[in-house]
Every structure is written in structure tokens, then in C-alpha cells.
């Protein structure tokens, strides 16, 4: 009788992480849209002391944070998932 070799149920760790990073990259624009719309919701809930300057500071911080997160995700996605050594592709 021939025995079958069972394939592993789980993906390799590097491949799994690359797929999750790709998922994060796809979700990032949706997260950005939600975060940029929040000041509009603040205006609808009433005047609780938030001025235009507070909204501008909030938008700048969110914008800066999104740039940083996108840069980190981009850099991590450039790594070769099969090498596992952390060296970038040339």
C-alpha cells in the first residue's frame, strides 16, 4: 500500500506574514477615509470646544501617521518572503 504524504495545514510563517501585510496595505485606504471623516462627525454632534485649529492638528497627525504606517508596510513587503534572512531583493 502506498502511503500519502500529508501536506501541512498551515502556511509557512513568512508567507503568512506577507499575506497579512498585503491585507493591511489593502485596508489602509479605508482606515484613512474613516479617520479623515471623523472631524465631520464631531461637527454634527455639537460644539464641544473643538475649533478649526484642533481639527487641523488632528488631520496633520493622522496624515503623518498614515504615511509612517504605509512606509513600514511597504518596506516589509519588499523583503523576500522565501529567504527568511531579512535581506531585500536587489
C-alpha positions in Angstrom: 0.0 0.0 0.0 1.2 3.4 -0.9 1.1 5.9 1.9 0.2 9.5 1.2 2.3 12.3 2.5 0.1 14.8 4.2 0.6 18.4 3.3 0.8 20.8 6.2 -2.4 22.5 7.1 -0.8 25.8 7.9 1.1 28.2 5.6 4.8 28.9 6.2 5.3 31.7 8.6 7.0 34.1 6.1 4.3 33.5 3.5 1.5 34.0 6.1 3.1 37.3 7.3 3.5 38.6 3.7 -0.2 37.9 3.1 -1.3 39.7 6.3 0.9 42.7 5.3 -0.8 42.7 1.9 -4.2 42.7 3.7 -3.1 45.6 5.9 -2.0 47.5 2.8 -5.4 47.0 1.2 -7.3 48.1 4.4 -5.1 51.2 4.9 -7.1 53.5 2.5 -10.4 52.5 4.1 -9.0 53.3 7.5 -7.7 56.6 6.3 -11.1 57.5 4.9 -12.8 56.8 8.2 -10.2 58.7 10.2 -10.4 61.7 7.8 -14.2 61.8 8.1 -14.3 61.8 11.9 -14.0 65.7 12.2 -17.2 65.9 10.2 -18.9 63.8 12.8 -17.6 66.0 15.6 -19.2 69.0 14.0 -22.6 67.1 13.8 -22.6 66.2 17.4 -22.4 69.8 18.6 -20.0 72.4 19.6 -17.9 71.0 22.5 -15.0 73.4 22.2 -13.2 71.9 19.3 -12.0 74.6 17.0 -10.6 74.6 13.5 -7.1 74.5 14.8 -7.8 71.3 16.7 -9.2 69.7 13.6 -6.2 70.8 11.5 -3.8 69.4 14.1 -5.8 66.1 14.2 -5.7 65.8 10.4 -2.0 66.5 10.2 -1.3 63.9 12.9 -3.4 61.3 11.1 -1.8 62.1 7.8 1.7 61.8 9.3 0.7 58.5 11.0 -0.7 57.1 7.8 2.5 58.0 5.9 4.6 56.2 8.6 2.4 53.1 8.6 2.4 52.9 4.8 6.2 53.3 4.7 6.6 50.5 7.3 4.2 48.2 5.4 5.9 49.0 2.1 9.4 48.3 3.5 8.2 45.0 5.0 6.5 43.9 1.8 9.8 44.4 -0.2 11.5 41.7 1.9 11.9 38.4 0.3 9.4 36.0 1.9 11.3 32.9 1.0 14.7 33.8 2.2 13.8 34.4 5.8 17.1 36.2 6.3 15.6 39.7 6.1 17.7 40.7 3.1 16.0 42.9 0.5 15.7 42.0 -3.2 18.2 43.7 -5.4 
